[in-house]
């Protein structure tokens, strides 16, 4: 996959390159790392770029609700429209590429590896299964690898069967119920809400609302 390979995503009426999609998602990874992870996506669903008449039928209710909150468009597709299922698959691969092993996370948090694995089981750390083993997406941590205060309790409040892309989108998409302190017209994503000092309770309440389908 070269740097000019086109994918099913658009901006300003044109297709995005893989590099542009990764940059728009805020993922500091190379196209080569992205390409190396492509085969892993097979465990989460069949390959293929078939255009679906009803793309929303590809997702379970929890995942569909989360993606709708993040701005996904599930209206019937025409031949000229990008397939949101393929966009979701591409973002999933990017999330895996922008992740670390439990050993790396344990070192960064100065915790024993057994404690990190216990927190994965408790769902206070978000982990995915990959061919190379368990991976923890970096979006759940600060840019320096440290913990975001309150993130663990928020992650645990999310439905356990959400698709990884739905979790990523939910964490990084501004939500009306979370506004910047003193600026009611500035909405924050759950991740930025926690990073700005917002208490986890408000984000937990939003997370629990995803259970309503």
N, C-alpha and C positions, 0 to 999 in steps of 0.2 A: 504494500500500500504506500504510494508516494505522497509527498506533501500536497500534491494538487488533486488527489483522489476526492471525488465528490461524494457527499452523503446526503441523506434525506432530511435536510434542514435548510431553511431559507432565511435571508435577511435582506430587506430592501429590494425584494423581487428577484434575488439571485440565489443560487445554491451556495452554501458555505463549504469551504474546504474543511478537512479534518482538523487542521491546525486552528482555524478560526472557531470551530465548534468547541474545541478544548479551551481556547482562550475565553470564549464567551461564557463557558461554565465555570471559569475561575480556577481551572486545573493546570498547575504548572508542571506538565509532563510533556515529553517529546512524542512526536508522531510515531517514532520507532517503538517506544514503550507501549503506546496505544495499540499498535499493530501486533505486538507480541502477546497481547491478552485476548485477541479476537476469538480464538478457539474456545476460551473458557465460557463464553456466553451460551454455548450449546446446552449446558446443563440446566439452563433456565428456560429453554423453549426451543422449538425447531427453527432452523435457518430458513431463509427464503425471503424474497422481496415482493411476494404476491400482494397486490392491492386489495384490501378488504372492503366489502360493501358496507359492513358495520364494524369499524375497527374497535369500538368499545367492547365488543363481545370477546376480545382477546384477553381482557383483564378481569380479575375478580373485583367484587364491589368495593373492597377497602382500597385497593390500588387505584381503581378508576376514580374514586372520590378524591384521593390525594392528588392525582394527576390533574383533575379538573380544577382543584384549588390552586394548582401551580400554573394554570393557564393552558392546559392541553385542549386541543380541539378534536372531538370525536365525531363530528358530523360526517355523513357518508362521503367517501372519497371519489373523486374523478381520476381519470388516468393521469392528469397533469399535476395532481397534488401529492405532496410527500406523505409517506405512510408513517403515522406516529409510532407504530410498533417498531419500525426500523430505527427511528430516532431514539426510542427508549433503549433498544439494544446497544446502540452506539454509546449512549451515555453510561450504560451499565459497565461496558468495557473500560471506559475512561475512569469510572469510580474505582474499579479494581486496580487499574494502573496507578492511581493516586492513593495508595494504601500501604500499610506496613505489616510486618509479621508481629505476632505476639511478643517475640523476643525483643524486637526493636522498641515496641511500645513499653515493655517492662523496663528497659534500660532508660528510656526517656523520662518515665514517671518515677524512676528509682524504686520500683516495686519488684517483688519476687514474681517470677513467671507464673507460679501457681495461683497467685492472687489475681493476675490479669486473666487467666483462664477461668477462674471462679466468677469474675465479673462479667465475662462473656456469657457464661451460663445464666447469670442473674439478669442479663440484658441491660446492665448499666454501662457496658461498652458494646458498641455495635460492630459485629463481625460478619464476614461473608466467607463462604466455602469456595475455594479455588483449587485448581489442579495442584498447585504448589503448597496447599495447606490453607489454614485460616488466615484471613487478611482483615485488617481493621482500617476502614477509610479515614483519611486524615481530616476530612471535613468536621469530624466531631471534636477535634483538638484545636488549641490555639496554633498560630502560625509557627511558634517555636517548639511545638510538640507537647506542651504542657496541657493539663486538663482545663476545660472551660467550666467554671463554677456552675453547678446545677445541671450540667448536660446529662449526667448519668441518670438522674431521676426523670428527666424529660424523655430520654430514650426508652426507659422502661415503661412509660405511659403510652407509647405508641403501640398500635396493634402488632402483634408478633409476626403476622404473616404478610406484612406489607412488602411489596417488591422493593429491592434496593434502590431503584431509581425514584420510586415514590418517597422513600425516606430521605434521599438526598435532596429532592426538589422541595420537600416540606421544610427541611432544615434551612434551606438557602433562599426561600421565596418570601418576600414581605407579606405579612398577614395583617389585616385591618385591626384585629384585636390587640396587636402589639405595636405601640407607638413610642417614638423617641421621647425621653423625658423633657417636658416643657414644649414639645412640638407635636401637637395632636395631628397635624397633617403629614407627618413623616412616619410611615410604617416601616417596621423592621422585620427581618426574618427571625425565626426562633434562635438561630445561631447568633446573629448580631444582637438580638435582645439580651441574651445571656452574657455575651461579651461586653455589652455596654453597662452591665451591672443590674439588669432587670432580674427580679426574683423568678425562680423556676415555676411557681404556682400558676402564673398566667399562661405560660407556655404549656404546662401540663394540662390545663383546662382545654386549650386548643387541641392538643394531641388527643385527648379523650373524646373530643367531638368527632374525630375520624371514625369512631365506632358506630356512629349514626349513619346509616346508609339509606 
